Amino acid sequence: MISIRVNGEALQIAADSTVENLIAQLKLNSKFLAVELNRRVVPRAEHGRTRLAADDQVEIVTLVGGG
């Protein structure tokens, strides 16, 4: 297990996790969110191959529609 920060909160995840794994663990729909890893936007096409490391800073923004 490694420790990362997601939206400012500490989280323990498996050492070999990807952004895609994190999104699944958090039960989020990747279609409606944007991910930033250490202040760099991670394109959706790269979620499955972008590995997370100890002390990474992840920001996840969900998109909300309506009016």
N, C-alpha and C positions, 0 to 999 in steps of 0.2 A: 504494500500500500504506500501511496505517496500523498502528500498534502498539497493542495492547490487552493487558490481563492477564486470563488465564483461570485461576481457582483459584490465583492467585499467580504464575503462570508467564507470561512475555512471549510474545506470539504476533503474527505479522504476518498481516494479512488484507487483502482487497481493500477499497478505500475506500468502496464502496457496499454493504457487507455488512449483512445483517440478522441478528437472532438465529437465525432459521431457517437462513440460509446457514452460520453458525458451527456449528450443531448438525450439519448435513450434512457440513461440512469435517472435523469431529471424528469422524464416523461413529458418532454416537449416535442412539438411538431416542428421539424427543421424547415418546413415550407414557410413558416411565418416568423422567422427570427433571423437576427444577424449576430455573428460571433466575432469578438475581438480577442486575440491572444497576445498578451504582452504588447498592447497598443498597436497591433497590426490586424486588420480585418482579414478573416479567413473566409475565402470564397466557399460557397456551398459545395462546389465540386471537389474541394480539398478536405472536407470534414472527415472523410473516411481514412485519409492517409496522414493527417496532421496529428502527431503524437504529443501527448501532454507530459510534462516533466515536473519534478518537485519544485514547488514555489512559483509555478506559473500563475499569472494573473489573467483570468478569463472574465470577460464582460459579455453577457447575453442580453440582447434587447429583443423583446417580442413585439411584433407588429399587431396593432389593434385597428380594426375597421369600424365604421359606424358613422353616425352623424346626428 
